[in-house]
Amino acid sequence: MENKAILVGVNLNKQEHDFQYSMEELENLAIACNIKSVGSVTQNLNRINQAHYIGSGKIEELQEMVEETGADTIIFDDELSPSQIRNLESVIPDCEVVDRTTLILEIFAKRAKTRESKLQVEIAQLRYRLPRLIGSRESLGRQGGGSGLNNRGAGETKLEMDRRKIEEQIAKLSRELEHLVGQRKMQRRKREKNEISVVSLVGYTNAGKSTMMNAVLESYNGEKDKHVFEKNMLFATLETSVRSVTLATNQSFLLTDTVGFINKLPHHLVKAFRSTLEEVAEADLLIHVIDVSNPHHQEQRQLTNEILGEIGIEGIPVIHVYNKVDLLEEEYPLVDGDKVYVSAKNRQGMDALMEQIKQHIFNDYARCELLIPYNEGQVVSYFNEHANVLEEDFASEGTKLIVECKKADAEKFRKYITHIYRKEEE
């Protein structure tokens, strides 16, 4: 059965349209948890009310609305303190009090598929619960009379036991997560050893990152069976997906897609998903996917940049891809500096995007002419497999090749090179 909720938000000196968008986003988060909004209470304040989040007059309005609508849940647009949760539950006893952080954690818990993402979400949930034990509905008798350890009340003892259990569980799960993180680091070291470039998709949730990955795979690999999950909803993808992309020129790179960001993303989640986001930190190039059809796309772009900065991702080249242009009456595909305007859903603009990617990650390639003796056929085979062979000819001394190859390969087979082209010759 679908829960019915009243949404509550406080506007702290924000522009009205920014505040309204935050409330719309809260409603979308509720929908993602199968909760229907049946009303909202909002208030303009200079600072949050320390006792109840909103003022006493708005509390009365909220109580009346609960009675009128039959709501069973109240969802707040900010993270609530333990005392605020306790106070709100006492004045509105028949409703579950949920904050934005709890809602996001719940969505992540529902969507997590791999062991790593499940561990990350569970750790974040436990860290969030720990300081809120005393404010939760299940708790907890107060200390009994008297003094000293022998006179503790059962409630306090249970609280301490619950707290210790949670801390032990966090430690246990963190050890397991660390083991998985170690395996991921080994995979990254192998990639570095093989000199494979890594391109990471980043951006706000529901900007179209997974659709972008599928569009690239379909356009260049032709592999629909390697598709990642895509859907028009918040946090459709939590897992880090890694796919190899091989171009007709035998140039290849790894494309990664990871969790999207959102306004007021809980710091517990950012901390728990730090190991996943390290995939982004190790990338050679970032593709920042932006939903240009969203009227708040500039704020979303700024927020993504801020979160990337918070987790220490800086100094990596970025291509800004403005997606969903098909929903606007504008011309596309279009390239404007480091901006590419595309429609991933319609598979339009992938070639323009790929040209930008190639300029960034294949700049260590050299064009050279080689003469390879006929008894060294394995060298010819190597270049046909690992380089872009532009010309092949047969002379009396051996096979002549003009290739675009990694500079490391040019150095490796230097003895066969008869000419290295400068930029102006290319």
Buried (B, 14 or more C-beta within 10 A) or exposed (E): EEBBBBBBBBBEEBEEEEBBBBBEBBBBBBBBBEBEBBBBBBBEBEEBBEBBBBBEEBBEBBBEBBEEBEBBBBBBBBBBBBBBBBBBBEBBEEBBBBBBBBBBBBBBBEBBEEEBBBBBBBBBBBBBBBEBBBBBEEBBEEBEEEEEEEEBBEBBBBBEEBBEEBEEEBEEBBEEBEEBBEEBEEEBEEBEEEEBBBBBBBBBBBBBBBBBBBBBBBBBBEEEEBBBBBEEEBBBBBBBBBBEBEBEBBBBBBBBBBBBBBBBBBBBBBBBBBBBBBBBBBBBBBBBBBBBBBEBBEBBBEBBBEBBEEBEBEEBEBBBBBBBBBEEEEEBBBBEEEBBBBBBBBBBBBEBBBEBBBEBBBEEBBBBBBBBEEEBEEBBEBBBEBBBBEEEEEEEEBBBBBBBBBEEBBEEBEEBBEEEEEEEEE
